[in-house]
Amino acid sequence: MNQQNPISPLTARQRLMKHTFDFALALIGLCLTWWIIVLAVIIASIDTRSFGLFTQARVGAGGKKFTIYKVKTMRIIKHVTTTATAGNDPRLTVTGKWMRKLKIDELPQLVNILLGQMSFVGPRPDVEGFADRLEGEDRIILTLRPGITGPATLKYRKEECILASVPDPEAYNKEVIFPDKVRINKEYIRNYTFVGDIQYIIQTVFPGRSRPGSESDAKVSV
């Protein structure tokens, strides 16, 4: 679906600051954690009995597709093809659950940031069938590079547990969670501040420091 994306409300200065910060922090992060990534990929390779680096096409800024990098946390099981991952998903490996909890599986995305495909803070990059099908003002989400964390990610920090508690995780994700994430991400972009990005990163690394009443503290009724 080819539609013209809205103009980003971020100023040129804000975009430059965001991109410069992303590149510098990703470079430092990769220098410090490369050995963790290598070790995690080796462990994942043993646990999944396949190469431990997961790659998948995701929708990025402007609706353009890119290849995302993550540590593999799931094994292939025939007839299980849902894109919504619940906490009780049989495809999750023992080490995969641990890596997801500590966010180690996300570390290879530092490479995506260095390549200019992602940002530290922004809407999570979706598989085809979600962000690329947004219409009207909702397409403002595509004016920013997708991020590792952000207000919607923080609110749904325990998304896997939420999905595990509903009868149809994939339907619940499409009908409830995704529309709510769109709403939150639109608000984030319209009220963007560089200081806000720093706060979201701090809240991601130190969950206990989330501000009372913030999106990350919101409860989801199931």
C-alpha positions, 0 to 999 in steps of 0.5 A: 500500500503506497501512500504519502507519509505526513511530514514529521513534526520534528524540526531539522535540529531535533532530527540531527540531535536524535540521529547523532545521539543514536550513532554515538551511543550505538557505537559505544554500546557495540564496542562494550557488548560485542562479546555478549552478542557473540556469546549469546549467538553461540548459546542460541545456536546450541539451544535452537540447533540452528544459527543463533542470529535471527534476521527478519524483514521489518517495516522502517521509516517511510514504509521501507523494509529493512532486515532486523538483527536479533539473537534467536530465542525461538525454535521452529515448530511446524504449524505454529506460525503466529507473529504474536509471541505469548509467554507460553509460546512453545517455540521459546527456548529456555535460554531464549526466555532468559535473554528476552527478560534481560533484553540481550536478544535486542543487542544486535539491533545496535548494528541496525542503528549504526546503519541508520535503519533504527533509533534507540527510541521510537515505535517498534519495527513491525512485520509487514501487515501492520505499520505498512497498512496504516492510513491517514494521520496514523502514518505519521508513525512512519516519519521516524525510524523505528526504535528499540524502546519507547512509550508504547514498548514500556507500557507493554513491557509484559506483552508476552504475559498479556498475550498468554492470558487471552484465548486468541493472542494474535487477534488480541494483538491486532484488535487491542494492543496494536491500535493502542500502540499506534495511539501512544506512538502518535502522541510521542511523535507529536510531543517529541523532546530529546530529553524525553528520549533520554528518560525513556532509555533510563526507564528501559534500563532501570524499570523502577524509575518509571514516572508515576502515571506514565504510559509505562505504568498504565494497566491493560485490562484483559 
